[in-house]
Each structure stands twice: as C-alpha cells, then as structure tokens.
C-alpha cells in the first residue's frame, strides 16, 4: 500500500457526476448538457471551463460545500491519501450569492467531518481566477489576508493561462505572501516555458501548478532544479486536455530526472476521468515508478505542503 498526498485539486472540480446530479435534483436544474451517462462531457478547454462552472453552480450553500468537501476527502482517504490541499475560490462564492464566510465555513466543516471519520488532514488554498483579471485576484487575496482562517494556508491562481501577464498579478500575490500564505500558481500547461519563467520572476511561488512545459527550455529546467521549485504535476489532466498526445510523450520522468521535485495530482478528477489513485497508477504503469519511488513522491508533496511544521512532521512520520 502506497500512502498518497494531493496538493493540486480544485474543490468544485472534484464533485463527481453522481453528486452533481443529486445537487441538480435538489435545485431542479437540467444538467443533461454537461453530464451524459454518468460522465462529464466537453471537447476543449473553453467547453471544459463551461462544464466546470455548470457543475460548480449547483453548490449554493454552506451545507452543500460541507457535503462536497467531506465526500471528496472521504473518497481520497479510501484510496490511502493522508493529506489533501484543495483550491477554493471566494469568487465562486460571490458568483453564487453566498458570503465568503459561509463558503469557507462550509468547506471547513466538511474537512472536520472527514478528518473525524478517516483521519485525513486537509487544508485550503484560496485562489484568484486569472481570467477574472488582476483586480479580482487582488480582491481575493485581500479578502483572505483580512479574514485569516486556520485551514487556509496558501494562495494560488487558476483559470485561463492564456489571459493577462504574470506581472499583472504580482500585487495580489504580494498581499497573500505578506499574510503568511504559501504561494503557488498555474503556469506552463497551456502556455510554454515563458509563462513559468515570468511566474517565477513576478509571482515568486514555491510551487507551480503543472509547469510541465518548462521541459521545452533546458535553462528553465536547470533553474527549477536549482531553486527546488515543486511541480504539481497532473498527468491525467494533461493527456485529457491534449497538452500531450500520450503518457509516453509526458515529461514527468524527464523533469524528475533533472532533479526537479515533482508530485502527482488529480486536478479536476472526474472531468479528466481520473482520481488521485489513478494518477499513482499512471506513475506505476506508465512511468515505471516503484512503490518506494511513489512513496518518495508523497514525501515530496508533504515537504512542499502549506502546513505547519508539527503537522508536517506527523505526516512524514506516517511514511517511515
Ligand atoms: Zn489545476
């Protein structure tokens, strides 16, 4: 049994089709345009974002969010995951018309229930939406900085990487860093190595979401290894979004061989027909990693986790 950890998963993107359909019944909403035969359907990144939003819009109260985070964490714990970081979005709370506080409290309640039942440790990473623009990311950072929560330990940015320049978002990330939050951002997924380099220069993260396209630039690969920037790799997501044609083309093992700390994550699991369990299976079956090497990847994730040192020590001890 390989113990697992996940540091890159979008909470709303982790809602299973079954849970989304049950929420759709609750709110009397037709989801046949995004779910077919129990599976999310979309064809490209733009449609994927639409599908994601359609599912996310069915979580509308603190109770809904407690159910969502509890359900996902219980699923993870069943697959021997001991630690989870989930991206949350206060912009989403605003969009559905509940307060940021209710949204966060609901998620925290689900985390509490899952931990009580399974022992799984979890934290939230607040995120700004890149396609919402720099002002919205700054606003999200200011909210979290002004309303600290013990389970919100990081700040990041997701959304459409093709929009805006990393330097436009520096003010928001400065606010988050000054508030003591760990910093990560999506880069080098849909856009090439320049997006990773610019993110390092202006956003100054300790981790990069994806970052796989750094492989196209040997100098950048060396920089990531020298600075020990952790990559939150999500191979199943990359194949699903056609960043690479197949696992044989995926640079995970090359990045790892170059000395960059790499981790395995599910991103938006049911949308990409994956799970954290499947990502570790991809590690074993497609990349040839042994159980010892997979456990090392879990160790890398926990070392990079946005968590207090006492909790980190306890988590690492479980791997020994
Ligand atoms: Zn992501």
Boltz pocket constraint, residues with backbone or C-beta under 6 A from the ligand:
constraints:
  - pocket:
      binder: B
      contacts: [[A, 8], [A, 10], [A, 158], [A, 186], [A, 209], [A, 267], [A, 268]]
      max_distance: 6.0
